[in-house]
Every structure is written in C-alpha cells, then in structure tokens.
C-alpha cells in the first residue's frame, strides 16, 4: 500500500528539532554532518539566533528547516518506513528531491549555505511581503481582487480548507501593495504574514534566482529513484535535468500543494506523512489520511498509523543511499 512523504516549505525561524536531537544519536550524527557542510554549529541550527541580513537569515532558516525534515525521515527509516512517492513545496521540493535520490545531502546543504552570500536589496528598494488569501469556494474561479495589480503576485495554492468553504492561496509582492489590498478587502480575506520580508515564488525573486543559478548548474543531480512530484506543475520529475530545472525555477515560480497531493492520489497513496511544521495541521483538505511528524510522539503515531493501514515496513535501519 503506497506511502507518500510530503515536505513543507517555509523557513525555520523558530527553534526546531531540539527534542529529536536530544533523544537520538542518529539525529545528533546527522546534525554534526550538516555542521561540517554549512559552517553552522548544531546549536546554531537547532535554536541559535538567526543572523542579521535578509539573505543570511533566510539561508540559516532553510538549513534549520531542512535539517529537521531529514532528521524525521531518518528516524522513520530507522523504524522501517520509507516513501513510495515523495514531493514538497518550495524548500520542501528540494528536500524531497534529495531524499528521493536525485541529489546527495552534502550538495543540498552546501547550496543552502551558499545562498547566504546572495546580495540583499538596495536600501531604497520597496519592502516585500507575503500574505494568505482566503477565497470563498464559489469565487475561486472568478476574477480575484489582486488580479491586474502590478505589485502583487499569486505565489502559491494550498487548496481547499477541511470544511470546503474556502481555498487558501499565497500572495507575494510589495508590502505597501499587499497592505493596501488587505485594507480594501473584507476583514480576514487577505492576511499579511508577519516576519515574511521576501516575496518568494514571484518575479521579485529574480535577482536571487540569477545569483544561485551558476551554483545549481554545477550540482550533481541524478534521476530520482522513486516517483518525485513537482510543486510547480502537475507531474513527475523523472530526469536529472528536470530536477535541476525545478531548482532553477523554484525561487520565482508559484507553487501548488494541490499538484502534489493529486499526484500522490494518482499513485494510489493511502497515507501521507507531512515532514516538519511548515504545513499547518488540521486546516487543509487532503484526499488521503495524513500524519504530521516533527517530534518523537509523532514518529510513534506515524509508525502505528502505517501499521494499522497495512503499509509495508522495509526493516530497521536508515540506510545510506539517500546520502
């Protein structure tokens, strides 16, 4: 019975992974490896204050988030669970690619560390922001209030909420335009996200995309070893070049959770494990049961749920092919 792993996006600004690190020698070994690849100590990755500077802060946050996701993956593998299909949003798409065998861990973390050197915006550049848009289901196909606005962009589609009443979309753009849009709409329809100062998955991220492109061009991608779903359009990434192209496009192109879970449904996934805290629990509708996993208790719940559903177990070691 197919098992799907879904890796969220977002950036780990809050401390992550402390419980798993303190409880597991396997996780401590992983963090020491990541420390060697990135130059951050395990303590900095787990709970250190993120550095000053927009891109340095973003880089450290992505390392923190990815470390937690891979730690969860390793602990599930140690318990005998491995995915039959994988996919992720944004940063999670890159993590999923690594764990699907399309890229080794050192290369992924080296790239995330390299992004710290991307230039920050000019001091006089307009401030950027992100927001969630809660769209009534009946209006999801109608013209939406930000369409045609030059400084607001659709950045993501998280799909319908559990009760089916609304669909959650993500917007990116200039802060002034997003705040003006939120003020003009009914209360709660557009919710600016606090602390999000980078307009990811929009044309405003083009300078970053151009900066990191030469590094991505040199990365040693290979074909995924299990089905790997794209978050940029409906379908699988089957070749090394397709995975590389996803990495290249990821900063500027809109993402879709719907594309991932519909792809998983086409693979007859019967249980989805959501790695880390980036996708909120209990808010979104999925076409199959999901378990959110970020601590020891969740690991045990994932294992017991998989057992109850008849998911096959691969044995008791974490293996090394994903590294």
FENBEL-V584828 format. One record per residue. RES is the residue in one small letter. SS is DSSP state (~ for helix, > for strand, _ for the rest). OMEGA is omega in whole degrees, 0 to 359 (999 if undefined). D_CENTER is the distance of its C-alpha to the mean C-alpha in Angstrom with 2 decimals. Layout:
<<RES,SS,OMEGA,D_CENTER> <RES,SS,OMEGA,D_CENTER>>
This chain:
<<x,_,188,24.79> <x,_,179,21.29> <x,>,180,18.33> <x,>,175,14.76> <x,>,182,11.64> <x,>,184,8.42> <x,>,182,5.16> <x,_,176,3.27> <x,_,179,2.13> <x,_,184,5.68> <x,_,185,8.18> <x,_,178,10.41> <x,_,177,13.67> <x,_,177,15.31> <x,_,182,16.61> <x,_,167,14.51> <x,_,186,15.85> <x,~,182,19.51> <x,~,180,20.91> <x,~,180,19.50> <x,~,183,20.72> <x,~,185,24.11> <x,~,192,24.60> <x,_,172,23.68> <x,~,179,25.30> <x,~,180,22.70> <x,~,178,19.91> <x,~,177,22.33> <x,~,178,23.00> <x,~,183,19.36> <x,~,175,19.06> <x,~,175,22.35> <x,~,181,21.13> <x,~,178,18.11> <x,~,179,20.70> <x,~,181,22.87> <x,~,189,20.32> <x,~,185,19.12> <x,_,175,22.25> <x,_,176,20.68> <x,_,177,22.48> <x,~,180,21.00> <x,~,178,22.16> <x,~,181,20.41> <x,~,184,17.05> <x,~,190,17.67> <x,~,180,19.33> <x,_,174,20.89> <x,_,179,21.18> <x,_,186,18.77> <x,_,175,20.98> <x,_,181,22.57> <x,_,187,21.72> <x,~,185,18.77> <x,~,176,17.31> <x,~,178,18.31> <x,~,179,16.68> <x,~,180,13.35> <x,~,181,13.71> <x,~,178,14.64> <x,~,178,11.83> <x,~,177,9.19> <x,~,179,11.65> <x,~,183,11.95> <x,~,182,8.42> <x,~,177,8.40> <x,~,179,11.97> <x,~,182,11.56> <x,~,181,9.29> <x,~,175,11.93> <x,~,177,14.68> <x,~,179,14.01> <x,~,183,14.01> <x,~,180,17.25> <x,~,175,18.89> <x,~,177,18.38> <x,~,177,19.79> <x,~,178,22.60> <x,_,176,23.40> <x,_,180,23.59> <x,_,175,20.48> <x,_,183,18.64> <x,_,170,16.60> <x,_,179,18.57> <x,>,183,15.65> <x,>,175,11.91> <x,>,181,9.06> <x,>,179,5.37> <x,_,171,3.97> <x,_,175,4.56> <x,~,179,3.98> <x,~,177,2.77> <x,~,179,5.80> <x,~,176,7.66> <x,~,179,7.49> <x,~,179,8.60> <x,~,179,11.13> <x,~,185,12.48> <x,~,172,13.05> <x,~,175,14.51> <x,~,182,17.01> <x,~,185,16.38> <x,_,179,16.11> <x,_,186,17.43> <x,~,179,15.78> <x,~,182,18.17> <x,~,179,17.29> <x,~,183,13.54> <x,~,175,14.39> <x,~,177,17.34> <x,~,180,15.40> <x,~,176,13.14> <x,~,181,16.53> <x,~,183,18.18> <x,~,177,16.16> <x,~,183,18.11> <x,~,177,21.11> <x,_,182,20.00> <x,_,173,22.67> <x,_,177,22.23> <x,_,174,23.62> <x,_,180,27.37> <x,_,182,28.77> <x,_,180,30.12> <x,_,178,26.97> <x,_,177,25.94> <x,_,180,23.37> <x,>,182,19.96> <x,>,175,18.07> <x,>,177,15.51> <x,>,169,16.62> <x,>,176,16.09> <x,>,179,18.83> <x,>,188,20.37> <x,>,175,22.41> <x,>,184,25.23> <x,~,182,24.89> <x,~,183,28.27> <x,~,188,27.24> <x,_,180,23.94> <x,_,180,25.92> <x,_,174,28.19> <x,_,185,28.04> <x,_,192,25.69> <x,_,180,26.86> <x,_,182,24.66> <x,_,182,25.54> <x,_,177,27.78> <x,_,186,26.88> <x,_,187,26.51> <x,_,177,24.23> <x,>,185,21.68> <x,>,171,19.12> <x,>,184,17.07> <x,>,182,13.43> <x,>,178,11.79> <x,>,179,13.16> <x,>,176,12.08> <x,>,184,15.47> <x,>,173,18.42> <x,>,185,18.83> <x,_,183,20.50> <x,_,176,23.93> <x,_,185,23.50> <x,_,185,24.98> <x,>,175,22.23> <x,>,181,19.15> <x,>,176,16.27> <x,>,178,15.39> <x,>,180,13.74> <x,>,176,16.11> <x,>,178,16.27> <x,>,176,19.57> <x,>,184,22.44> <x,~,183,22.74> <x,~,181,26.33> <x,~,180,25.64> <x,~,179,22.87> <x,~,177,25.13> <x,~,178,28.05> <x,~,180,26.28> <x,~,181,25.37> <x,~,183,29.02> <x,~,181,30.40> <x,_,178,28.54> <x,_,183,29.46> <x,_,178,28.18> <x,_,181,24.67> <x,_,177,23.87> <x,>,185,21.86> <x,>,176,20.21> <x,>,183,19.29> <x,_,182,16.49> <x,_,176,18.21> <x,_,180,17.26> <x,_,188,14.96> <x,_,179,17.15> <x,_,183,15.20> <x,_,184,15.23> <x,_,178,12.03> <x,_,177,12.09> <x,_,178,15.83> <x,~,179,18.98> <x,~,180,19.23> <x,~,182,16.66> <x,~,178,19.12> <x,~,176,20.74> <x,~,179,17.61> <x,~,180,17.00> <x,~,180,20.68> <x,~,188,20.54> <x,~,184,17.95> <x,~,180,19.26> <x,~,178,22.19> <x,~,179,20.16> <x,~,181,17.88> <x,~,182,21.22> <x,_,185,22.48> <x,_,188,19.66> <x,_,179,20.93> <x,_,173,18.91> <x,_,177,20.44> <x,_,178,20.27> <x,_,181,17.81> <x,_,172,19.84> <x,_,177,18.36> <x,>,182,17.21> <x,>,186,13.85> <x,>,178,12.73> <x,_,172,11.74> <x,_,183,9.62> <x,_,173,12.25> <x,_,181,15.21> <x,_,176,16.55> <x,_,181,17.27> <x,>,171,16.70> <x,_,190,16.28> <x,_,184,19.49> <x,_,177,20.64> <x,~,181,19.81> <x,~,179,20.45> <x,~,177,18.08> <x,~,178,15.15> <x,~,181,16.46> <x,~,176,16.81> <x,~,177,13.20> <x,~,181,12.37> <x,~,184,15.26> <x,~,191,14.39> <x,_,182,10.73> <x,_,191,11.97> <x,_,187,14.49> <x,_,179,13.81> <x,_,181,12.72> <x,>,181,9.88> <x,>,172,10.91> <x,~,181,9.92> <x,~,179,13.65> <x,~,181,13.79> <x,~,186,11.68> <x,~,173,13.71> <x,~,174,16.85> <x,~,177,16.41> <x,~,179,16.16> <x,~,178,19.21> <x,~,174,21.04> <x,_,177,20.66> <x,_,177,22.26> <x,_,180,19.50> <x,_,176,21.21> <x,>,175,18.65> <x,>,174,14.87> <x,>,183,13.35> <x,>,187,10.15> <x,>,175,8.96> <x,_,189,9.05> <x,_,191,9.74> <x,_,176,6.90> <x,_,187,8.26> <x,_,183,11.96> <x,_,172,14.50> <x,_,183,17.48> <x,_,188,16.77> <x,>,178,15.51> <x,_,174,17.61> <x,_,181,16.61> <x,_,178,19.29> <x,_,179,19.41> <x,>,177,19.30> <x,>,172,16.10> <x,>,177,16.05> <x,>,190,13.49> <x,>,175,13.79> <x,_,177,13.73> <x,_,185,17.46> <x,~,180,20.61> <x,~,179,21.76> <x,~,177,18.63> <x,~,180,19.11> <x,~,178,22.64> <x,~,179,21.76> <x,~,181,19.43> <x,~,182,22.29> <x,~,178,24.95> <x,~,178,23.23> <x,~,179,22.76> <x,~,181,26.40> <x,~,181,27.64> <x,_,179,26.08> <x,_,175,27.59> <x,_,181,24.48> <x,_,178,25.89> <x,_,187,25.39> <x,_,184,25.54> <x,_,194,27.32> <x,_,175,26.92> <x,_,186,25.43> <x,_,178,22.00> <x,_,183,23.24> <x,_,189,22.60> <x,_,180,21.72> <x,_,185,17.97> <x,_,999,18.98>>
